[in-house]
């Protein structure tokens, strides 16, 4: 028996005789047989493991970017590339994954990319450079897509048949818990052996997930020929365009939008590539992206609302954590803060699963957007005396909202895709992944850019009010000079140091005011989205009443 044949047998789906009610709902999805309780528990544990592995792939890097950049000798631009590359490869891989699992099964796809993830992460332990770090993040982004699907499917096997929708909500919510968890224990990991401990932890998770997927197989699926020749033209065009957009959004505010020529060239290449892909797909009988359905009014409204939700939900990572960093607090001092955020995230997932109602999916989305508007407005009153305890309640609300939002949003699109036929699932899953990845990256880019612009404006306004002849300013300068009198004997140098300390205080206050402006912007955008959803619900209600009367 040849090696290639052995590999094919190892990756092949096992044979399984399904009862009619247990058969897979569509090619590429596992069947739904009854399982004993012990197997259900095992499936749930595997789902948690693979879901967190997929989430930690980006979370560990995103929350420790500064420390990793210093340990690996990277400049700020190179450091920013690491989480951006993850999104670049993750954003479009669902298009390939869905067709691959329809033709070959989900398990081979997951095993192949988990094995690559293990190999590249292990190799990076011995190669300390930028290129190897980028390769690990790229493979991590590709691996996260099948891991997210596996978490969802494993949870569906662990829940009774009547609770499958709740399983979908829990499965998509588990990776969201990775970011607060990473902030909780990553300081200890970095203290052990700097960056290598983080990668060892990531390697261990990948190896455990690979072993779990091999040991606890999902029920097999039905398969069909899915790939067509034009797929191999459309996918590179679409994936390349999305990767370029992700690179621009991820790096734009670091290198600044108008000061780097490559941003213009990237957009110049991405726009025609995306247009060409959409034109090709528009004329196909079996497209990867059903452009006609995606351009329908219902799906366009879903896209707009979801993008706005991802932008305002970026308030936590781009706003609150940035404010606390400016105020001098780091991960070591924010353990209780992130523990509260983790608890709120878990509560949000559980509450979303418990209250999910397919007939009322817009209402919970409107609720969480309203909560974000209230929380962001409260945060907009932060001062230099604000510390983490003053943000516990508002940030718990936002963490709860972020976890609560995903389940109803996913099911809203899935129900409409299934109503049009299983062929629309590919288009919706691709859209959902793009909207969440690009929306989250775009939210961070928008809020980060706005914060930088407002900081410059606030700094200029503060400096204009500083009059050297003002007695209060003179007292502040003398106090600063007096604070360094024991180490600096020269009066002129002491006075200069006092001026520098006053300048630092002015910059800190300008940053705090800028973050207050960011919070107000988030509150405004969230309030507008809330009002738009309320308008849509009111219009639908009035239309139903007119139809009932007629």
Beta strands, then each sheet from edge to edge (+ up, - down):
end
